Amino acid sequence: MRLLTTLALAATSASAASLTLSIPSSQALPNPYTLPPSTHATLSSLGATFSAPLSVKNTFVFHNLTDGGSSGSYLVDIHCATHAFAPLRLDVDAEGGLAAWETYRGNDWDNKGEAYAAKDFEGGGKGFEVRVLGQKNYFVERSKFSILTILKNPMILLGLISMGIFLGMPYLMDN
């Protein structure tokens, strides 16, 4: 009886799709190991949401994507406090096949962008490399103080001109 249960679990886990998302080095992120440990990825659709934390190998691993009828189309988002990542559209079929396209916020879901090439990872996992858009800037640098910027203000210019007319007109009328 235990042998049958073990074989059934092995067959189920062998047919379940596993997704690996990798973060490669790029010009926007030269060292992916500097990402904060709170970085995580989510797969979301109308029916289900999956989440995976950042691993030591700079990957996000989602296991058993086809268990329980969860095949379908997902939005892949990577949530990070320091960097922004491009969102992906991921399609998972019932046999465990994976396909990904670049997507943009506000576009129709059927409008697929550039296709991502699937990649094989260690341990037999298949997945994709995600693209870093750039570093997030939460603060805007303030401009430096300059007296010239105050004098270029239109209200100050109008005040100086009216003051010049008010003080200079009596001298012009005397001549």
Short mmCIF file of the C-alpha atoms (twelve columns), coordinates in Angstrom:
data_MODEL
# 
_entry.id   MODEL 
# 
loop_
_atom_site.group_PDB 
_atom_site.id 
_atom_site.type_symbol 
_atom_site.label_atom_id 
_atom_site.label_alt_id 
_atom_site.label_comp_id 
_atom_site.label_asym_id 
_atom_site.label_seq_id 
_atom_site.Cartn_x 
_atom_site.Cartn_y 
_atom_site.Cartn_z 
_atom_site.pdbx_PDB_model_num 
ATOM 1   C CA . MET A 1   0.000  0.000   0.000   1 
ATOM 2   C CA . ARG A 2   2.811  2.415   0.861   1 
ATOM 3   C CA . LEU A 3   4.578  1.527   -2.358  1 
ATOM 4   C CA . LEU A 4   1.516  2.518   -4.391  1 
ATOM 5   C CA . THR A 5   1.197  5.807   -2.511  1 
ATOM 6   C CA . THR A 6   4.875  6.591   -3.033  1 
ATOM 7   C CA . LEU A 7   4.647  5.793   -6.740  1 
ATOM 8   C CA . ALA A 8   1.532  7.946   -7.103  1 
ATOM 9   C CA . LEU A 9   3.262  10.903  -5.421  1 
ATOM 10  C CA . ALA A 10  6.346  10.445  -7.591  1 
ATOM 11  C CA . ALA A 11  4.238  10.380  -10.757 1 
ATOM 12  C CA . THR A 12  2.336  13.486  -9.668  1 
ATOM 13  C CA . SER A 13  5.487  15.453  -8.840  1 
ATOM 14  C CA . ALA A 14  7.143  14.363  -12.085 1 
ATOM 15  C CA . SER A 15  4.269  15.768  -14.140 1 
ATOM 16  C CA . ALA A 16  4.092  19.044  -12.172 1 
ATOM 17  C CA . ALA A 17  5.766  22.029  -13.791 1 
ATOM 18  C CA . SER A 18  8.473  23.901  -11.972 1 
ATOM 19  C CA . LEU A 19  9.429  27.463  -12.903 1 
ATOM 20  C CA . THR A 20  12.762 29.136  -12.159 1 
ATOM 21  C CA . LEU A 21  13.259 32.867  -12.661 1 
ATOM 22  C CA . SER A 22  16.880 33.998  -12.679 1 
ATOM 23  C CA . ILE A 23  18.340 37.478  -12.185 1 
ATOM 24  C CA . PRO A 24  21.462 37.891  -14.363 1 
ATOM 25  C CA . SER A 25  24.083 40.611  -13.981 1 
ATOM 26  C CA . SER A 26  23.384 43.644  -16.110 1 
ATOM 27  C CA . GLN A 27  24.411 47.252  -16.444 1 
ATOM 28  C CA . ALA A 28  21.509 48.323  -14.209 1 
ATOM 29  C CA . LEU A 29  22.393 45.669  -11.585 1 
ATOM 30  C CA . PRO A 30  26.064 44.622  -11.813 1 
ATOM 31  C CA . ASN A 31  25.906 42.454  -8.686  1 
ATOM 32  C CA . PRO A 32  22.546 40.720  -8.120  1 
ATOM 33  C CA . TYR A 33  23.761 39.494  -4.737  1 
ATOM 34  C CA . THR A 34  23.206 43.013  -3.359  1 
ATOM 35  C CA . LEU A 35  19.409 42.726  -3.643  1 
ATOM 36  C CA . PRO A 36  17.646 42.906  -0.270  1 
ATOM 37  C CA . PRO A 37  16.422 39.612  1.225   1 
ATOM 38  C CA . SER A 38  12.824 40.870  1.167   1 
ATOM 39  C CA . THR A 39  12.800 40.609  -2.648  1 
ATOM 40  C CA . HIS A 40  10.154 38.158  -3.844  1 
ATOM 41  C CA . ALA A 41  8.329  37.200  -7.025  1 
ATOM 42  C CA . THR A 42  4.605  36.627  -7.490  1 
ATOM 43  C CA . LEU A 43  2.604  34.775  -10.115 1 
ATOM 44  C CA . SER A 44  -0.913 36.146  -10.169 1 
ATOM 45  C CA . SER A 45  -4.045 35.406  -12.150 1 
ATOM 46  C CA . LEU A 46  -7.756 35.677  -11.460 1 
ATOM 47  C CA . GLY A 47  -7.913 32.318  -9.697  1 
ATOM 48  C CA . ALA A 48  -4.589 31.877  -7.932  1 
ATOM 49  C CA . THR A 49  -1.544 33.677  -6.603  1 
ATOM 50  C CA . PHE A 50  1.849  32.094  -5.953  1 
ATOM 51  C CA . SER A 51  4.830  33.686  -4.235  1 
ATOM 52  C CA . ALA A 52  8.509  32.717  -4.083  1 
ATOM 53  C CA . PRO A 53  11.336 34.335  -2.096  1 
ATOM 54  C CA . LEU A 54  14.751 35.211  -3.510  1 
ATOM 55  C CA . SER A 55  17.133 32.262  -3.117  1 
ATOM 56  C CA . VAL A 56  20.878 32.301  -2.500  1 
ATOM 57  C CA . LYS A 57  21.478 31.651  -6.223  1 
ATOM 58  C CA . ASN A 58  19.533 34.809  -7.217  1 
ATOM 59  C CA . THR A 59  16.600 32.762  -8.450  1 
ATOM 60  C CA . PHE A 60  12.916 32.459  -7.660  1 
ATOM 61  C CA . VAL A 61  11.600 28.884  -7.804  1 
ATOM 62  C CA . PHE A 62  7.908  28.046  -8.149  1 
ATOM 63  C CA . HIS A 63  7.118  24.349  -7.673  1 
ATOM 64  C CA . ASN A 64  4.026  22.344  -8.705  1 
ATOM 65  C CA . LEU A 65  2.509  24.895  -11.056 1 
ATOM 66  C CA . THR A 66  0.259  22.362  -12.792 1 
ATOM 67  C CA . ASP A 67  -1.023 20.657  -9.617  1 
ATOM 68  C CA . GLY A 68  -4.656 21.313  -8.837  1 
ATOM 69  C CA . GLY A 69  -5.507 22.633  -12.279 1 
ATOM 70  C CA . SER A 70  -3.424 25.781  -11.960 1 
ATOM 71  C CA . SER A 71  -2.356 25.801  -15.606 1 
ATOM 72  C CA . GLY A 72  -3.180 29.030  -17.364 1 
ATOM 73  C CA . SER A 73  -1.855 32.521  -17.850 1 
ATOM 74  C CA . TYR A 74  -0.058 34.469  -15.103 1 
ATOM 75  C CA . LEU A 75  1.439  37.889  -14.535 1 
ATOM 76  C CA . VAL A 76  4.967  37.614  -13.119 1 
ATOM 77  C CA . ASP A 77  5.943  40.518  -10.866 1 
ATOM 78  C CA . ILE A 78  9.188  40.889  -8.939  1 
ATOM 79  C CA . HIS A 79  8.852  43.075  -5.866  1 
ATOM 80  C CA . CYS A 80  12.057 44.742  -4.709  1 
ATOM 81  C CA . ALA A 81  12.636 47.876  -2.644  1 
ATOM 82  C CA . THR A 82  15.763 48.965  -4.522  1 
ATOM 83  C CA . HIS A 83  15.269 47.937  -8.169  1 
ATOM 84  C CA . ALA A 84  12.453 47.765  -10.725 1 
ATOM 85  C CA . PHE A 85  11.938 44.675  -12.894 1 
ATOM 86  C CA . ALA A 86  10.051 44.198  -16.160 1 
ATOM 87  C CA . PRO A 87  6.735  42.314  -15.754 1 
ATOM 88  C CA . LEU A 88  6.223  39.076  -17.697 1 
ATOM 89  C CA . ARG A 89  3.232  37.188  -19.023 1 
ATOM 90  C CA . LEU A 90  3.677  33.472  -18.316 1 
ATOM 91  C CA . ASP A 91  1.565  30.750  -19.925 1 
ATOM 92  C CA . VAL A 92  1.597  27.287  -18.338 1 
ATOM 93  C CA . ASP A 93  -0.144 24.447  -20.162 1 
ATOM 94  C CA . ALA A 94  -1.494 21.240  -18.608 1 
ATOM 95  C CA . GLU A 95  1.578  19.223  -19.691 1 
ATOM 96  C CA . GLY A 96  3.929  21.613  -17.890 1 
ATOM 97  C CA . GLY A 97  5.090  23.620  -20.908 1 
ATOM 98  C CA . LEU A 98  6.166  27.187  -20.166 1 
ATOM 99  C CA . ALA A 99  6.139  30.249  -22.423 1 
ATOM 100 C CA . ALA A 100 6.843  33.854  -21.413 1 
ATOM 101 C CA . TRP A 101 6.433  37.238  -23.067 1 
ATOM 102 C CA . GLU A 102 7.271  40.768  -22.039 1 
ATOM 103 C CA . THR A 103 4.157  42.707  -21.092 1 
ATOM 104 C CA . TYR A 104 3.337  46.277  -20.177 1 
ATOM 105 C CA . ARG A 105 0.906  47.738  -17.685 1 
ATOM 106 C CA . GLY A 106 -2.315 48.950  -19.274 1 
ATOM 107 C CA . ASN A 107 -2.010 46.803  -22.415 1 
ATOM 108 C CA . ASP A 108 -4.627 44.270  -23.454 1 
ATOM 109 C CA . TRP A 109 -3.769 40.828  -22.084 1 
ATOM 110 C CA . ASP A 110 -3.875 39.276  -25.572 1 
ATOM 111 C CA . ASN A 111 -1.259 41.766  -26.771 1 
ATOM 112 C CA . LYS A 112 1.932  39.737  -26.316 1 
ATOM 113 C CA . GLY A 113 5.269  41.501  -26.405 1 
ATOM 114 C CA . GLU A 114 8.718  40.120  -27.084 1 
ATOM 115 C CA . ALA A 115 9.014  36.377  -26.402 1 
ATOM 116 C CA . TYR A 116 11.510 35.263  -23.772 1 
ATOM 117 C CA . ALA A 117 13.717 32.259  -24.516 1 
ATOM 118 C CA . ALA A 118 13.356 29.368  -22.077 1 
ATOM 119 C CA . LYS A 119 16.491 28.306  -20.237 1 
ATOM 120 C CA . ASP A 120 17.414 25.059  -18.466 1 
ATOM 121 C CA . PHE A 121 18.739 25.414  -14.924 1 
ATOM 122 C CA . GLU A 122 20.498 23.085  -12.491 1 
ATOM 123 C CA . GLY A 123 18.338 20.332  -11.081 1 
ATOM 124 C CA . GLY A 124 16.237 19.994  -14.223 1 
ATOM 125 C CA . GLY A 125 14.274 23.208  -13.754 1 
ATOM 126 C CA . LYS A 126 13.157 25.307  -16.697 1 
ATOM 127 C CA . GLY A 127 12.664 29.006  -16.559 1 
ATOM 128 C CA . PHE A 128 13.533 32.456  -17.774 1 
ATOM 129 C CA . GLU A 129 15.913 35.302  -17.043 1 
ATOM 130 C CA . VAL A 130 14.176 38.458  -15.850 1 
ATOM 131 C CA . ARG A 131 15.238 41.929  -16.915 1 
ATOM 132 C CA . VAL A 132 16.171 44.709  -14.500 1 
ATOM 133 C CA . LEU A 133 14.762 48.078  -15.572 1 
ATOM 134 C CA . GLY A 134 16.838 50.178  -13.197 1 
ATOM 135 C CA . GLN A 135 17.287 51.420  -9.682  1 
ATOM 136 C CA . LYS A 136 14.345 53.021  -7.889  1 
ATOM 137 C CA . ASN A 137 14.819 56.623  -6.785  1 
ATOM 138 C CA . TYR A 138 12.532 57.636  -3.962  1 
ATOM 139 C CA . PHE A 139 14.030 61.062  -3.327  1 
ATOM 140 C CA . VAL A 140 14.597 63.948  -5.708  1 
ATOM 141 C CA . GLU A 141 17.742 65.991  -5.189  1 
ATOM 142 C CA . ARG A 142 16.935 69.552  -4.257  1 
ATOM 143 C CA . SER A 143 18.346 72.358  -6.344  1 
ATOM 144 C CA . LYS A 144 21.064 74.488  -4.791  1 
ATOM 145 C CA . PHE A 145 20.324 77.987  -3.513  1 
ATOM 146 C CA . SER A 146 21.273 80.835  -5.842  1 
ATOM 147 C CA . ILE A 147 20.450 84.533  -5.593  1 
ATOM 148 C CA . LEU A 148 20.221 84.649  -9.391  1 
ATOM 149 C CA . THR A 149 17.236 82.272  -9.362  1 
ATOM 150 C CA . ILE A 150 15.429 84.652  -7.002  1 
ATOM 151 C CA . LEU A 151 16.134 87.622  -9.278  1 
ATOM 152 C CA . LYS A 152 14.835 85.667  -12.316 1 
ATOM 153 C CA . ASN A 153 11.452 85.214  -10.662 1 
ATOM 154 C CA . PRO A 154 8.773  87.152  -12.648 1 
ATOM 155 C CA . MET A 155 7.145  88.560  -9.499  1 
ATOM 156 C CA . ILE A 156 10.478 89.898  -8.251  1 
ATOM 157 C CA . LEU A 157 11.198 91.413  -11.685 1 
ATOM 158 C CA . LEU A 158 7.800  93.171  -11.734 1 
ATOM 159 C CA . GLY A 159 8.411  94.491  -8.228  1 
ATOM 160 C CA . LEU A 160 11.874 95.804  -9.127  1 
ATOM 161 C CA . ILE A 161 10.570 97.514  -12.280 1 
ATOM 162 C CA . SER A 162 7.654  99.162  -10.439 1 
ATOM 163 C CA . MET A 163 9.973  100.238 -7.626  1 
ATOM 164 C CA . GLY A 164 12.370 101.715 -10.213 1 
ATOM 165 C CA . ILE A 165 9.524  103.654 -11.820 1 
ATOM 166 C CA . PHE A 166 8.198  104.797 -8.418  1 
ATOM 167 C CA . LEU A 167 11.603 106.042 -7.252  1 
ATOM 168 C CA . GLY A 168 12.965 107.227 -10.596 1 
ATOM 169 C CA . MET A 169 9.946  109.092 -11.979 1 
ATOM 170 C CA . PRO A 170 10.249 112.151 -9.641  1 
ATOM 171 C CA . TYR A 171 13.872 112.660 -10.771 1 
ATOM 172 C CA . LEU A 172 12.816 112.437 -14.418 1 
ATOM 173 C CA . MET A 173 10.024 114.995 -13.870 1 
ATOM 174 C CA . ASP A 174 12.413 117.527 -12.243 1 
ATOM 175 C CA . ASN A 175 14.497 117.834 -15.403 1 
# 
